[in-house]
């Protein structure tokens, strides 16, 4: 008997992830704050639409959250008609958003007091790999509940264990720190090169055949920056949030990380300059402005 799955947060990532679970044959209940998204997902995925998080949890053995940030996750779990109120003892929460490790640990402790288990299981790979079920999934928490959730997680991608609860959220933020830095330095190189007279498209080809290659040179520059589409599907606001989490981990571990701090300041500057609701690849326009283009 497959566990019944409840999925909360049907945005850019949540909807295709929920589709992977539905396609694997699990019975699914869905919910988003945007009722239109809830209804569309229910129809497209042949899932039940829930009227509240507690109602969703009542009909689920495992609840997945894929929400913008830890504050929202905390609210959706803890409010009177939230997940904690509806889930039966022994129920499992897979917190797949990119969250704050310390808040995740607190939520896991609250869950435990209610006879529930929470694992952090954030993902990397973006919308394209969410669609194909090929995400990198980091998992923090105890082994026994993890084994109970492994099959569901594997419908969405490849699972890697990172340690106790909270460790996956720390790992995810540090991954995005590296990704954010790689994007930034790559865009700067393209701007310098084009001033010199190099063709940016040729530069990307050379970088991808050389040691300067990274995920941005491979998957982002031609697709979203040189094309001027700026529509990778990962929000600039979310990237700035993740960099804040990474810096928070540096702070709590008393790790001096000057480049991480500078990187965050530049991404924050882009957020202020470009305004809310931008794709993270639009950061290139802020770099162009700084370069005096
Ligand atoms: P998104 O903004 O596209 O989707 C978030 C969804 O949550 C929206 O549909 C929104 O309506 C819903 N929501 C907000 N508050 C809610 C509430 N109180 N109750 C129910 N639903 C609520 O964001 P996304 O890009 O799908 O990202 C989700 C999480 O995954 C974030 O933590 C993000 O950092 C992380 N992430 C995103 C990507 C990406 O490429 N987009 C990749 C890896 C990780």
py3Dmol code that shows the C-alpha trace and the ligand (Angstrom):
import py3Dmol

protein = """\
ATOM      1  CA  UNK A   1       0.000   0.000   0.000  1.00  0.00           C
ATOM      2  CA  UNK A   2       1.521   3.287  -1.123  1.00  0.00           C
ATOM      3  CA  UNK A   3       1.424   6.144   1.397  1.00  0.00           C
ATOM      4  CA  UNK A   4      -1.047   8.937   0.610  1.00  0.00           C
ATOM      5  CA  UNK A   5       0.762  12.186  -0.232  1.00  0.00           C
ATOM      6  CA  UNK A   6      -0.300  15.764   0.480  1.00  0.00           C
ATOM      7  CA  UNK A   7       1.576  18.472  -1.447  1.00  0.00           C
ATOM      8  CA  UNK A   8       1.566  22.128  -0.340  1.00  0.00           C
ATOM      9  CA  UNK A   9       3.042  24.837  -2.609  1.00  0.00           C
ATOM     10  CA  UNK A  10       2.338  24.409  -6.316  1.00  0.00           C
ATOM     11  CA  UNK A  11       4.597  27.113  -7.749  1.00  0.00           C
ATOM     12  CA  UNK A  12       7.415  26.915 -10.299  1.00  0.00           C
ATOM     13  CA  UNK A  13       8.943  23.858  -8.564  1.00  0.00           C
ATOM     14  CA  UNK A  14       6.045  22.378  -6.594  1.00  0.00           C
ATOM     15  CA  UNK A  15       3.746  21.678  -9.524  1.00  0.00           C
ATOM     16  CA  UNK A  16       6.235  19.648 -11.593  1.00  0.00           C
ATOM     17  CA  UNK A  17       7.446  17.841  -8.440  1.00  0.00           C
ATOM     18  CA  UNK A  18       3.870  16.935  -7.513  1.00  0.00           C
ATOM     19  CA  UNK A  19       3.422  15.662 -11.064  1.00  0.00           C
ATOM     20  CA  UNK A  20       6.358  13.252 -10.606  1.00  0.00           C
ATOM     21  CA  UNK A  21       4.699  11.850  -7.475  1.00  0.00           C
ATOM     22  CA  UNK A  22       1.305  11.519  -9.199  1.00  0.00           C
ATOM     23  CA  UNK A  23       2.870   9.859 -12.247  1.00  0.00           C
ATOM     24  CA  UNK A  24       4.402   7.212  -9.965  1.00  0.00           C
ATOM     25  CA  UNK A  25       0.897   6.182  -8.888  1.00  0.00           C
ATOM     26  CA  UNK A  26       0.598   7.816  -5.457  1.00  0.00           C
ATOM     27  CA  UNK A  27      -2.765   9.240  -4.452  1.00  0.00           C
ATOM     28  CA  UNK A  28      -2.295  12.959  -4.061  1.00  0.00           C
ATOM     29  CA  UNK A  29      -3.987  15.886  -2.327  1.00  0.00           C
ATOM     30  CA  UNK A  30      -2.784  19.397  -3.232  1.00  0.00           C
ATOM     31  CA  UNK A  31      -2.964  22.902  -1.793  1.00  0.00           C
ATOM     32  CA  UNK A  32      -1.617  26.355  -2.616  1.00  0.00           C
ATOM     33  CA  UNK A  33      -2.522  29.754  -1.166  1.00  0.00           C
ATOM     34  CA  UNK A  34      -3.507  30.623  -4.739  1.00  0.00           C
ATOM     35  CA  UNK A  35      -6.780  28.704  -5.181  1.00  0.00           C
ATOM     36  CA  UNK A  36      -6.467  28.881  -8.973  1.00  0.00           C
ATOM     37  CA  UNK A  37      -3.167  27.002  -8.772  1.00  0.00           C
ATOM     38  CA  UNK A  38      -4.759  24.453  -6.423  1.00  0.00           C
ATOM     39  CA  UNK A  39      -7.648  23.822  -8.807  1.00  0.00           C
ATOM     40  CA  UNK A  40      -5.448  23.664 -11.905  1.00  0.00           C
ATOM     41  CA  UNK A  41      -3.063  21.203 -10.247  1.00  0.00           C
ATOM     42  CA  UNK A  42      -5.936  19.057  -8.968  1.00  0.00           C
ATOM     43  CA  UNK A  43      -7.298  18.840 -12.501  1.00  0.00           C
ATOM     44  CA  UNK A  44      -3.969  18.330 -14.299  1.00  0.00           C
ATOM     45  CA  UNK A  45      -2.627  15.760 -11.817  1.00  0.00           C
ATOM     46  CA  UNK A  46      -5.928  14.029 -11.066  1.00  0.00           C
ATOM     47  CA  UNK A  47      -5.430  14.968  -7.430  1.00  0.00           C
ATOM     48  CA  UNK A  48      -7.849  16.052  -4.707  1.00  0.00           C
ATOM     49  CA  UNK A  49      -7.926  19.791  -3.897  1.00  0.00           C
ATOM     50  CA  UNK A  50      -7.750  20.496  -0.154  1.00  0.00           C
ATOM     51  CA  UNK A  51      -9.588  23.344   1.536  1.00  0.00           C
ATOM     52  CA  UNK A  52      -6.959  23.814   4.267  1.00  0.00           C
ATOM     53  CA  UNK A  53      -3.577  22.476   5.336  1.00  0.00           C
ATOM     54  CA  UNK A  54      -5.132  20.514   8.215  1.00  0.00           C
ATOM     55  CA  UNK A  55      -7.716  18.944   5.866  1.00  0.00           C
ATOM     56  CA  UNK A  56      -4.904  18.018   3.476  1.00  0.00           C
ATOM     57  CA  UNK A  57      -2.912  16.482   6.349  1.00  0.00           C
ATOM     58  CA  UNK A  58      -5.919  14.455   7.542  1.00  0.00           C
ATOM     59  CA  UNK A  59      -6.000  12.739   4.148  1.00  0.00           C
ATOM     60  CA  UNK A  60      -2.220  12.154   3.978  1.00  0.00           C
ATOM     61  CA  UNK A  61       0.461   9.896   5.452  1.00  0.00           C
ATOM     62  CA  UNK A  62       3.260  12.120   4.117  1.00  0.00           C
ATOM     63  CA  UNK A  63       2.994  15.899   3.647  1.00  0.00           C
ATOM     64  CA  UNK A  64       5.421  17.671   1.301  1.00  0.00           C
ATOM     65  CA  UNK A  65       6.007  21.428   1.655  1.00  0.00           C
ATOM     66  CA  UNK A  66       7.510  23.392  -1.277  1.00  0.00           C
ATOM     67  CA  UNK A  67       7.016  26.979  -0.126  1.00  0.00           C
ATOM     68  CA  UNK A  68       8.994  30.229  -0.490  1.00  0.00           C
ATOM     69  CA  UNK A  69      10.684  30.318   2.922  1.00  0.00           C
ATOM     70  CA  UNK A  70      10.853  28.949   6.467  1.00  0.00           C
ATOM     71  CA  UNK A  71       8.578  31.639   7.936  1.00  0.00           C
ATOM     72  CA  UNK A  72       5.778  30.568   5.590  1.00  0.00           C
ATOM     73  CA  UNK A  73       6.488  26.869   6.213  1.00  0.00           C
ATOM     74  CA  UNK A  74       6.310  27.472   9.956  1.00  0.00           C
ATOM     75  CA  UNK A  75       2.977  29.253   9.565  1.00  0.00           C
ATOM     76  CA  UNK A  76       1.493  26.539   7.335  1.00  0.00           C
ATOM     77  CA  UNK A  77       2.579  23.802   9.759  1.00  0.00           C
ATOM     78  CA  UNK A  78       1.729  25.502  13.059  1.00  0.00           C
ATOM     79  CA  UNK A  79      -1.399  27.594  12.507  1.00  0.00           C
ATOM     80  CA  UNK A  80      -4.692  26.310  14.001  1.00  0.00           C
ATOM     81  CA  UNK A  81      -5.808  24.766  10.691  1.00  0.00           C
ATOM     82  CA  UNK A  82      -2.249  23.826   9.760  1.00  0.00           C
ATOM     83  CA  UNK A  83      -0.489  20.553   9.018  1.00  0.00           C
ATOM     84  CA  UNK A  84       0.380  19.688  12.643  1.00  0.00           C
ATOM     85  CA  UNK A  85      -3.319  19.917  13.545  1.00  0.00           C
ATOM     86  CA  UNK A  86      -4.356  17.452  10.866  1.00  0.00           C
ATOM     87  CA  UNK A  87      -1.633  14.829  10.607  1.00  0.00           C
ATOM     88  CA  UNK A  88      -2.125  11.530  12.453  1.00  0.00           C
ATOM     89  CA  UNK A  89       0.604  10.410  14.882  1.00  0.00           C
ATOM     90  CA  UNK A  90       3.436   8.752  12.981  1.00  0.00           C
ATOM     91  CA  UNK A  91       2.878  11.085  10.030  1.00  0.00           C
ATOM     92  CA  UNK A  92       5.843  12.445   8.106  1.00  0.00           C
ATOM     93  CA  UNK A  93       6.588  15.941   6.772  1.00  0.00           C
ATOM     94  CA  UNK A  94       9.100  16.384   3.949  1.00  0.00           C
ATOM     95  CA  UNK A  95      10.187  20.048   4.046  1.00  0.00           C
ATOM     96  CA  UNK A  96      11.508  20.434   0.488  1.00  0.00           C
ATOM     97  CA  UNK A  97      11.682  24.254   0.367  1.00  0.00           C
ATOM     98  CA  UNK A  98      15.054  25.960   0.824  1.00  0.00           C
ATOM     99  CA  UNK A  99      14.878  26.793   4.514  1.00  0.00           C
ATOM    100  CA  UNK A 100      16.788  28.117   7.522  1.00  0.00           C
ATOM    101  CA  UNK A 101      18.511  25.226   9.348  1.00  0.00           C
ATOM    102  CA  UNK A 102      17.802  26.521  12.872  1.00  0.00           C
ATOM    103  CA  UNK A 103      14.114  27.091  12.115  1.00  0.00           C
ATOM    104  CA  UNK A 104      13.937  23.618  10.582  1.00  0.00           C
ATOM    105  CA  UNK A 105      15.413  22.086  13.734  1.00  0.00           C
ATOM    106  CA  UNK A 106      12.786  23.898  15.821  1.00  0.00           C
ATOM    107  CA  UNK A 107       9.958  22.728  13.574  1.00  0.00           C
ATOM    108  CA  UNK A 108      11.298  19.163  13.735  1.00  0.00           C
ATOM    109  CA  UNK A 109      11.335  19.361  17.556  1.00  0.00           C
ATOM    110  CA  UNK A 110       7.740  20.640  17.580  1.00  0.00           C
ATOM    111  CA  UNK A 111       6.752  17.842  15.206  1.00  0.00           C
ATOM    112  CA  UNK A 112       8.410  15.268  17.449  1.00  0.00           C
ATOM    113  CA  UNK A 113       6.465  16.493  20.488  1.00  0.00           C
ATOM    114  CA  UNK A 114       3.279  15.861  18.486  1.00  0.00           C
ATOM    115  CA  UNK A 115       4.379  12.338  17.540  1.00  0.00           C
ATOM    116  CA  UNK A 116       5.294  13.415  13.995  1.00  0.00           C
ATOM    117  CA  UNK A 117       8.571  13.459  12.073  1.00  0.00           C
ATOM    118  CA  UNK A 118       9.967  16.248   9.901  1.00  0.00           C
ATOM    119  CA  UNK A 119      12.855  15.757   7.483  1.00  0.00           C
ATOM    120  CA  UNK A 120      14.475  18.558   5.489  1.00  0.00           C
ATOM    121  CA  UNK A 121      14.728  17.547   1.831  1.00  0.00           C
ATOM    122  CA  UNK A 122      15.600  20.620  -0.258  1.00  0.00           C
ATOM    123  CA  UNK A 123      16.374  20.269  -3.937  1.00  0.00           C
ATOM    124  CA  UNK A 124      18.658  21.604  -6.634  1.00  0.00           C
ATOM    125  CA  UNK A 125      18.401  21.539 -10.400  1.00  0.00           C
ATOM    126  CA  UNK A 126      15.705  24.102 -11.098  1.00  0.00           C
ATOM    127  CA  UNK A 127      12.478  23.847 -13.042  1.00  0.00           C
ATOM    128  CA  UNK A 128      13.892  21.806 -15.971  1.00  0.00           C
ATOM    129  CA  UNK A 129      15.095  19.011 -13.685  1.00  0.00           C
ATOM    130  CA  UNK A 130      11.927  19.227 -11.565  1.00  0.00           C
ATOM    131  CA  UNK A 131       9.985  18.485 -14.762  1.00  0.00           C
ATOM    132  CA  UNK A 132      12.041  15.405 -15.623  1.00  0.00           C
ATOM    133  CA  UNK A 133      12.265  14.069 -12.046  1.00  0.00           C
ATOM    134  CA  UNK A 134      16.042  14.512 -12.023  1.00  0.00           C
ATOM    135  CA  UNK A 135      16.549  16.870  -9.095  1.00  0.00           C
ATOM    136  CA  UNK A 136      19.407  16.551  -6.621  1.00  0.00           C
ATOM    137  CA  UNK A 137      17.620  15.967  -3.301  1.00  0.00           C
ATOM    138  CA  UNK A 138      19.503  16.523  -0.025  1.00  0.00           C
ATOM    139  CA  UNK A 139      18.004  14.867   3.047  1.00  0.00           C
ATOM    140  CA  UNK A 140      18.590  15.616   6.722  1.00  0.00           C
ATOM    141  CA  UNK A 141      17.118  13.603   9.615  1.00  0.00           C
ATOM    142  CA  UNK A 142      16.887  10.120  11.081  1.00  0.00           C
ATOM    143  CA  UNK A 143      17.428   6.995   8.997  1.00  0.00           C
ATOM    144  CA  UNK A 144      14.142   5.192   9.743  1.00  0.00           C
ATOM    145  CA  UNK A 145      11.726   7.896   8.538  1.00  0.00           C
ATOM    146  CA  UNK A 146      14.074   8.583   5.648  1.00  0.00           C
ATOM    147  CA  UNK A 147      13.810   4.975   4.506  1.00  0.00           C
ATOM    148  CA  UNK A 148      10.013   5.300   4.725  1.00  0.00           C
ATOM    149  CA  UNK A 149      10.109   8.343   2.429  1.00  0.00           C
ATOM    150  CA  UNK A 150      12.869   7.264   0.069  1.00  0.00           C
ATOM    151  CA  UNK A 151      10.603   5.872  -2.654  1.00  0.00           C
ATOM    152  CA  UNK A 152       8.503   9.054  -2.780  1.00  0.00           C
ATOM    153  CA  UNK A 153      11.605  11.232  -2.900  1.00  0.00           C
ATOM    154  CA  UNK A 154      13.097   9.106  -5.668  1.00  0.00           C
ATOM    155  CA  UNK A 155      10.136   9.892  -7.935  1.00  0.00           C
ATOM    156  CA  UNK A 156      11.541  13.463  -8.023  1.00  0.00           C
ATOM    157  CA  UNK A 157      15.258  12.857  -8.289  1.00  0.00           C
ATOM    158  CA  UNK A 158      18.393  11.405  -6.763  1.00  0.00           C
ATOM    159  CA  UNK A 159      18.676  11.386  -3.001  1.00  0.00           C
ATOM    160  CA  UNK A 160      21.797  12.282  -1.012  1.00  0.00           C
ATOM    161  CA  UNK A 161      21.933  12.065   2.793  1.00  0.00           C
ATOM    162  CA  UNK A 162      23.583  15.028   4.526  1.00  0.00           C
ATOM    163  CA  UNK A 163      23.228  14.158   8.241  1.00  0.00           C
ATOM    164  CA  UNK A 164      20.805  15.185  11.005  1.00  0.00           C
ATOM    165  CA  UNK A 165      17.757  17.393  10.514  1.00  0.00           C
ATOM    166  CA  UNK A 166      18.747  20.909   9.375  1.00  0.00           C
ATOM    167  CA  UNK A 167      21.910  19.704   7.640  1.00  0.00           C
ATOM    168  CA  UNK A 168      20.231  19.498   4.238  1.00  0.00           C
ATOM    169  CA  UNK A 169      18.995  23.091   4.516  1.00  0.00           C
ATOM    170  CA  UNK A 170      22.518  24.232   5.404  1.00  0.00           C
ATOM    171  CA  UNK A 171      23.913  22.269   2.449  1.00  0.00           C
ATOM    172  CA  UNK A 172      21.315  23.689   0.056  1.00  0.00           C
ATOM    173  CA  UNK A 173      22.131  27.292   1.022  1.00  0.00           C
ATOM    174  CA  UNK A 174      25.852  26.624   0.580  1.00  0.00           C
ATOM    175  CA  UNK A 175      25.202  25.098  -2.831  1.00  0.00           C
ATOM    176  CA  UNK A 176      23.357  28.239  -3.858  1.00  0.00           C
ATOM    177  CA  UNK A 177      26.191  30.387  -2.527  1.00  0.00           C
ATOM    178  CA  UNK A 178      28.554  28.601  -4.919  1.00  0.00           C
ATOM    179  CA  UNK A 179      26.018  28.847  -7.731  1.00  0.00           C
ATOM    180  CA  UNK A 180      25.401  32.572  -7.104  1.00  0.00           C
ATOM    181  CA  UNK A 181      29.140  33.288  -7.059  1.00  0.00           C
ATOM    182  CA  UNK A 182      29.698  31.317 -10.247  1.00  0.00           C
ATOM    183  CA  UNK A 183      26.958  33.212 -12.028  1.00  0.00           C
ATOM    184  CA  UNK A 184      28.352  36.567 -10.959  1.00  0.00           C
ATOM    185  CA  UNK A 185      31.973  35.966 -11.909  1.00  0.00           C
ATOM    186  CA  UNK A 186      30.881  34.470 -15.223  1.00  0.00           C
ATOM    187  CA  UNK A 187      28.792  37.500 -16.135  1.00  0.00           C
ATOM    188  CA  UNK A 188      31.669  39.807 -15.197  1.00  0.00           C
ATOM    189  CA  UNK A 189      33.975  37.825 -17.483  1.00  0.00           C
ATOM    190  CA  UNK A 190      31.463  38.111 -20.348  1.00  0.00           C
ATOM    191  CA  UNK A 191      31.222  41.875 -19.841  1.00  0.00           C
ATOM    192  CA  UNK A 192      34.988  42.336 -19.751  1.00  0.00           C
ATOM    193  CA  UNK A 193      35.413  40.095 -22.790  1.00  0.00           C
ATOM    194  CA  UNK A 194      32.814  41.845 -24.892  1.00  0.00           C
ATOM    195  CA  UNK A 195      34.481  45.224 -24.156  1.00  0.00           C
ATOM    196  CA  UNK A 196      37.697  43.668 -25.414  1.00  0.00           C
ATOM    197  CA  UNK A 197      35.919  42.600 -28.590  1.00  0.00           C
ATOM    198  CA  UNK A 198      35.202  38.936 -27.841  1.00  0.00           C
ATOM    199  CA  UNK A 199      31.855  37.502 -28.924  1.00  0.00           C
ATOM    200  CA  UNK A 200      29.992  36.497 -25.703  1.00  0.00           C
ATOM    201  CA  UNK A 201      28.516  33.442 -27.382  1.00  0.00           C
ATOM    202  CA  UNK A 202      31.982  32.270 -28.441  1.00  0.00           C
ATOM    203  CA  UNK A 203      33.176  32.976 -24.899  1.00  0.00           C
ATOM    204  CA  UNK A 204      30.491  30.696 -23.455  1.00  0.00           C
ATOM    205  CA  UNK A 205      31.519  27.920 -25.874  1.00  0.00           C
ATOM    206  CA  UNK A 206      35.180  28.297 -24.885  1.00  0.00           C
ATOM    207  CA  UNK A 207      34.392  28.400 -21.154  1.00  0.00           C
ATOM    208  CA  UNK A 208      32.288  25.254 -21.532  1.00  0.00           C
ATOM    209  CA  UNK A 209      35.220  23.458 -23.174  1.00  0.00           C
ATOM    210  CA  UNK A 210      37.639  24.800 -20.557  1.00  0.00           C
ATOM    211  CA  UNK A 211      38.262  24.992 -16.825  1.00  0.00           C
ATOM    212  CA  UNK A 212      36.075  28.092 -16.366  1.00  0.00           C
ATOM    213  CA  UNK A 213      32.963  26.016 -16.990  1.00  0.00           C
ATOM    214  CA  UNK A 214      30.257  26.025 -14.320  1.00  0.00           C
ATOM    215  CA  UNK A 215      26.499  25.500 -14.164  1.00  0.00           C
ATOM    216  CA  UNK A 216      25.835  29.096 -15.253  1.00  0.00           C
ATOM    217  CA  UNK A 217      28.102  28.880 -18.288  1.00  0.00           C
ATOM    218  CA  UNK A 218      26.497  25.551 -19.206  1.00  0.00           C
ATOM    219  CA  UNK A 219      22.835  26.063 -18.411  1.00  0.00           C
ATOM    220  CA  UNK A 220      22.135  29.774 -18.011  1.00  0.00           C
ATOM    221  CA  UNK A 221      24.194  32.218 -20.062  1.00  0.00           C
ATOM    222  CA  UNK A 222      23.092  31.371 -23.599  1.00  0.00           C
ATOM    223  CA  UNK A 223      19.619  30.232 -22.538  1.00  0.00           C
ATOM    224  CA  UNK A 224      18.563  33.135 -20.334  1.00  0.00           C
ATOM    225  CA  UNK A 225      21.157  35.947 -20.420  1.00  0.00           C
ATOM    226  CA  UNK A 226      22.451  36.271 -24.007  1.00  0.00           C
ATOM    227  CA  UNK A 227      18.914  35.519 -25.239  1.00  0.00           C
ATOM    228  CA  UNK A 228      17.711  38.400 -22.984  1.00  0.00           C
ATOM    229  CA  UNK A 229      14.853  36.119 -21.868  1.00  0.00           C
ATOM    230  CA  UNK A 230      15.750  36.166 -18.148  1.00  0.00           C
ATOM    231  CA  UNK A 231      13.211  33.413 -17.426  1.00  0.00           C
ATOM    232  CA  UNK A 232      15.037  30.519 -15.738  1.00  0.00           C
ATOM    233  CA  UNK A 233      12.155  30.104 -13.256  1.00  0.00           C
ATOM    234  CA  UNK A 234      14.149  30.788 -10.064  1.00  0.00           C
ATOM    235  CA  UNK A 235      13.362  34.135  -8.485  1.00  0.00           C
ATOM    236  CA  UNK A 236      15.993  36.740  -7.621  1.00  0.00           C
ATOM    237  CA  UNK A 237      14.252  37.199  -4.260  1.00  0.00           C
ATOM    238  CA  UNK A 238      14.659  33.473  -3.538  1.00  0.00           C
ATOM    239  CA  UNK A 239      18.381  33.611  -4.392  1.00  0.00           C
ATOM    240  CA  UNK A 240      18.886  36.571  -2.049  1.00  0.00           C
ATOM    241  CA  UNK A 241      17.012  34.633   0.655  1.00  0.00           C
ATOM    242  CA  UNK A 242      19.299  31.619   0.146  1.00  0.00           C
ATOM    243  CA  UNK A 243      22.424  33.785   0.371  1.00  0.00           C
ATOM    244  CA  UNK A 244      21.091  35.210   3.638  1.00  0.00           C
ATOM    245  CA  UNK A 245      20.702  31.645   4.938  1.00  0.00           C
ATOM    246  CA  UNK A 246      24.265  30.774   3.901  1.00  0.00           C
ATOM    247  CA  UNK A 247      25.585  33.900   5.663  1.00  0.00           C
ATOM    248  CA  UNK A 248      23.512  32.960   8.723  1.00  0.00           C
ATOM    249  CA  UNK A 249      25.240  29.577   8.812  1.00  0.00           C
ATOM    250  CA  UNK A 250      28.612  31.343   8.517  1.00  0.00           C
ATOM    251  CA  UNK A 251      27.578  33.581  11.430  1.00  0.00           C
ATOM    252  CA  UNK A 252      26.408  30.772  13.738  1.00  0.00           C
ATOM    253  CA  UNK A 253      29.551  28.751  12.986  1.00  0.00           C
ATOM    254  CA  UNK A 254      31.720  31.884  13.423  1.00  0.00           C
ATOM    255  CA  UNK A 255      33.260  31.345   9.997  1.00  0.00           C
ATOM    256  CA  UNK A 256      34.833  34.390   8.355  1.00  0.00           C
ATOM    257  CA  UNK A 257      33.579  34.284   4.762  1.00  0.00           C
ATOM    258  CA  UNK A 258      34.380  37.614   3.090  1.00  0.00           C
ATOM    259  CA  UNK A 259      33.590  36.516  -0.463  1.00  0.00           C
ATOM    260  CA  UNK A 260      30.244  35.099   0.617  1.00  0.00           C
ATOM    261  CA  UNK A 261      29.430  38.447   2.225  1.00  0.00           C
ATOM    262  CA  UNK A 262      30.419  40.399  -0.880  1.00  0.00           C
ATOM    263  CA  UNK A 263      28.455  38.028  -3.096  1.00  0.00           C
ATOM    264  CA  UNK A 264      25.334  38.526  -0.991  1.00  0.00           C
ATOM    265  CA  UNK A 265      25.748  42.312  -1.045  1.00  0.00           C
ATOM    266  CA  UNK A 266      25.925  42.324  -4.851  1.00  0.00           C
ATOM    267  CA  UNK A 267      22.844  40.105  -5.208  1.00  0.00           C
ATOM    268  CA  UNK A 268      21.017  42.299  -2.705  1.00  0.00           C
ATOM    269  CA  UNK A 269      22.032  45.350  -4.692  1.00  0.00           C
ATOM    270  CA  UNK A 270      20.544  43.755  -7.809  1.00  0.00           C
ATOM    271  CA  UNK A 271      17.320  43.047  -5.939  1.00  0.00           C
ATOM    272  CA  UNK A 272      17.027  46.712  -4.927  1.00  0.00           C
ATOM    273  CA  UNK A 273      17.998  47.980  -8.389  1.00  0.00           C
ATOM    274  CA  UNK A 274      15.731  45.645 -10.377  1.00  0.00           C
ATOM    275  CA  UNK A 275      12.771  45.568  -7.979  1.00  0.00           C
ATOM    276  CA  UNK A 276      10.685  42.604  -6.789  1.00  0.00           C
ATOM    277  CA  UNK A 277       9.472  39.660  -8.849  1.00  0.00           C
ATOM    278  CA  UNK A 278      12.527  39.325 -11.131  1.00  0.00           C
ATOM    279  CA  UNK A 279      14.134  36.094 -12.294  1.00  0.00           C
ATOM    280  CA  UNK A 280      17.590  35.579 -10.763  1.00  0.00           C
ATOM    281  CA  UNK A 281      19.223  35.641 -14.217  1.00  0.00           C
ATOM    282  CA  UNK A 282      18.135  39.309 -14.566  1.00  0.00           C
ATOM    283  CA  UNK A 283      21.084  39.928 -12.205  1.00  0.00           C
ATOM    284  CA  UNK A 284      23.136  40.233 -15.411  1.00  0.00           C
ATOM    285  CA  UNK A 285      21.435  43.581 -16.070  1.00  0.00           C
ATOM    286  CA  UNK A 286      22.656  44.875 -12.721  1.00  0.00           C
ATOM    287  CA  UNK A 287      26.202  43.745 -13.614  1.00  0.00           C
ATOM    288  CA  UNK A 288      25.879  45.582 -16.943  1.00  0.00           C
ATOM    289  CA  UNK A 289      24.834  48.724 -15.104  1.00  0.00           C
ATOM    290  CA  UNK A 290      27.781  48.411 -12.706  1.00  0.00           C
ATOM    291  CA  UNK A 291      30.138  47.882 -15.642  1.00  0.00           C
ATOM    292  CA  UNK A 292      28.810  51.087 -17.177  1.00  0.00           C
ATOM    293  CA  UNK A 293      27.236  49.368 -20.190  1.00  0.00           C
TER     294      UNK A 293
END
"""
ligand_1 = """\
44
LIG
P 7.240 29.907 -6.261
O 7.149 31.273 -5.703
O 7.128 29.689 -7.716
O 6.152 28.965 -5.539
C 5.816 29.056 -4.190
C 4.340 28.711 -4.052
O 3.984 28.730 -2.672
C 3.414 29.709 -4.770
O 2.561 29.032 -5.645
C 2.655 30.368 -3.628
O 1.312 30.721 -3.967
C 2.687 29.273 -2.583
N 2.445 29.768 -1.221
C 2.977 30.886 -0.643
N 2.509 30.994 0.624
C 1.681 29.943 0.830
C 0.897 29.516 1.930
N 0.882 30.205 3.080
N 0.153 28.396 1.791
C 0.162 27.692 0.627
N 0.881 28.052 -0.446
C 1.640 29.168 -0.343
O 8.633 29.324 -5.690
P 9.472 28.095 -6.274
O 10.432 28.617 -7.275
O 8.567 26.962 -6.595
O 10.340 27.748 -4.965
C 9.809 27.048 -3.844
C 10.961 26.736 -2.900
O 11.933 25.938 -3.591
C 11.717 27.969 -2.401
O 12.124 27.749 -1.087
C 12.909 28.063 -3.334
O 13.995 28.747 -2.740
C 13.193 26.600 -3.589
N 13.842 26.258 -4.863
C 13.479 26.850 -6.054
C 14.112 26.474 -7.244
C 13.757 27.085 -8.581
O 14.526 26.891 -9.546
N 12.669 27.801 -8.725
C 15.097 25.476 -7.217
C 15.421 24.868 -6.006
C 14.796 25.273 -4.836
"""
view = py3Dmol.view(width=600, height=400)
view.addModel(protein, "pdb")
view.setStyle({"model": 0}, {"cartoon": {"style": "trace"}})
view.addModel(ligand_1, "xyz")
view.setStyle({"model": 1}, {"stick": {}})
view.zoomTo()
view.show()
